[in-house]
Amino acid sequence: MSKIEAKADVTGSVWKIVAAVGAPLEAGGVIMILESMKMEIPVLAEDGGTLLELTVAEGDAVSEGQVVAVLEG
Amino acid sequence: MAKFKKVVVANRGAVAARVLRSLRAMGIPSVAVYSDADAGASYLSLAQEAVRIGPAPARESYLNVDALLEVVRRTGADGLHPGYGFLSENAVFAAQVEAAGARFIGPSPRWIEAMGHKTRARELAAEHGMPVGRGSAVLSGDADSMLRAAEAIGYPILVKPASGGGGIGMLPARSPQELLGAIERASSMAQRGFASAEVYLERLVDRPRHVEFQILGDRHGGVVHLHERDCSVQRRHQKLIEESPAPGLDRQVVGALAERIAQTLQTMGYDNIGTVEMLVGLDGEFSFLEMNTRLQVEHGVTEEVTGVDLVAAQVRSAAGERLADILPSTLPCNGHAIQARVYAEDPKRFFPSPGRLEVFVPPSDPDVRVECGYDQGQDVTPHYDPLLAKVIVHAATRGEAIDRLMKALRAFRIEGVRNNVPALLEILDSPEFRAGDVHTGLLADVMKQAVRA
């Protein structure tokens, strides 16, 4: 088991958190949806895993490359 | 009302700059508005007054109806130009502006209402004899009735928000298995984007072209067309490259359709600027897509081929002047004009790329027109859409226009934010685009080839 950081692909804000802490996520599962420049961009659990921690809340501003969630997979 | 005494421009960026410029040329005093993110933008100096309307997020500034109405009242303006986007197609806002004592510079609120709802607009178009593709009414009821509605149209299907626009929230379904999921997701996006979960179905046209007709009406029952634009080069259903005239179409067919649309809208009493959007299938058949009841982002290419200042014409029409006094007696389509939209976005994945414009030097060739609302050193924030500038060229032939546009784009210096200039150059120089073989899937095709190469 290793810890995996999920990062924001874009600078913007957190529109909606989709997954709950402790939830198992399949590969490609959606953790949260970011919003930037009128677009919605999902943050995915690329290889899947268990969601350990969310480091942002809905409405928070995020920068490209910022860690927004930690998974264990 | 012969002429407006003072006009509020309720928008930002390139379109605010564009409208302020025309108002200035007409000698009409103007009021610009700005959010904290746009404080100090150079285009604000084109206005006689500039008023802060709120913090950066759009809903607290450019979508803040109360703040905008307050600007109208406080400045004593008798007109408001909404630009495009934001509140430009909001019938309630248009009525509120009129109630506050200023004219909304656009068609009557009833028109915004009628065309803002896509299935109602389709019904209206069909009733008046415009060609309309197969589609459903707004979906309601159980899964079985939705599947039956799709079956009647035939797959592939496009699920579309009824109150939507800008290509947002449209999802394809290629089989009954895909349909219900697509309806659920499209409905959720529609609720979020347009505050209405209503969706409907349309037949998905394979490799369509997007051709639209520029319309101008007055308040005395006159309506004319100013030819067409081809806006087929798109990403995520949003336009990237627009041109006039549309390449490779039978001029007689296009001209006859343009006349028919203008006559239909005249019968219906349309009274300001508008655009009728059509899809053209591989069989050459046109079908009504929607009507936009506002100035379009791509109005500049029509201005180049007709020599008409569309913003000034729109303002004068709203003030009550007659088309005969606003426009020349004939409206030829001279030469060829193309516009490229320069976006702050990743040129491969088209993801937004906000940041600071460390270097921002648009091409300065006098033959090139640049519509822009940003300055070097300014931040491009995540709050608004990613359009940085529109680069517009006009030449005797389409080939010359393409060459001139490519030269201009290569001269555009942008550092600090990623931008789509490489993708624009790729597509302009593709054999398909050069040949005029355009369709809405062309960008994706060309980018795939570019990755393989």
Contacts between the chains, C-beta under 8 A, distances in Angstrom:
chain1	res1	chain2	res2	distance
A	9	B	351	6.0
A	10	B	351	5.4
A	10	B	352	5.4
A	10	B	353	7.3
A	10	B	354	7.7
A	10	B	382	7.6
A	11	B	352	7.8
A	11	B	353	7.8
A	11	B	354	4.7
A	11	B	355	7.1
A	11	B	382	5.6
A	12	B	352	7.0
A	12	B	354	7.3
A	12	B	382	4.2
A	13	B	382	6.7
A	35	B	382	7.6
A	36	B	352	4.3
A	36	B	354	6.5
A	36	B	382	4.2
A	37	B	344	7.3
A	37	B	345	7.7
A	37	B	352	3.8
A	37	B	354	6.6
A	37	B	382	5.7
A	37	B	383	7.9
A	37	B	384	6.7
A	37	B	385	5.6
A	37	B	386	4.3
A	38	B	166	8.0
A	38	B	168	7.8
A	38	B	384	7.5
A	38	B	385	4.9
A	38	B	386	7.9
A	39	B	236	8.0
A	39	B	351	7.6
A	39	B	352	5.6
A	40	B	189	7.9
A	41	B	351	6.4
A	41	B	352	7.7
A	61	B	382	7.9
A	64	B	353	8.0
